[in-house]
């Protein structure tokens, strides 16, 4: 029997060790591509295309910048931009109802690598996934107020409309590079 393979090959040709990842296993481009091809809400959307985790991450950053009175340090901005980075490297954004069934190992890995932005999740549920505000509170259990304005509205696209993966990757990578 062959030993189990616990790595994936990334677009750069590098191998990401899924059991013991190191920061040298991927490039920024690998991350941007992975996040732009990983979809929120299980890929379901009221739009013709699904919402990428890359676009979501940029929206989280824009929302945090808008809500910060004193401004955010570069490290804080990077943290917001990269809050779901593991999803681009693992290749999926596990929807919340499934997470408890994936076991303690997945929960521990996810807890080590990420934190979710509840306010944006509530807004995406309504504006992208088609839930009502009442369902967001009752069914999803999210108590945050549903944002009416898209934090990325200044990006020039129709509010809340998912971007093509290439656009999401390009914008994510540009933001990451600006933050160093």
GIRACOR-V50903 format. One record per pair of residues at least 6 apart in sequence whose C-alpha atoms are under 6 Angstrom apart, sorted by the first residue. I is the first residue (numbers start at 1). J is the second residue. If there is no record, write none. Layout:
<<I J> <I J>>
This chain:
<<6 18> <7 16> <7 17> <7 18> <8 15> <8 16> <9 15> <11 30> <15 25> <16 25> <31 88> <32 169> <32 173> <33 169> <34 88> <35 53> <35 54> <35 88> <36 52> <36 54> <36 165> <36 168> <36 169> <37 165> <38 52> <38 53> <38 92> <39 51> <39 52> <39 53> <40 51> <40 52> <40 53> <43 50> <44 50> <45 128> <45 129> <46 128> <46 129> <46 130> <51 162> <54 168> <54 172> <55 168> <57 81> <59 151> <59 152> <61 80> <61 81> <62 151> <63 151> <74 179> <83 114> <83 115> <84 114> <87 93> <119 144> <122 146> <123 146> <123 147> <125 131> <126 132> <136 142> <137 143> <150 159> <150 160> <153 159>>
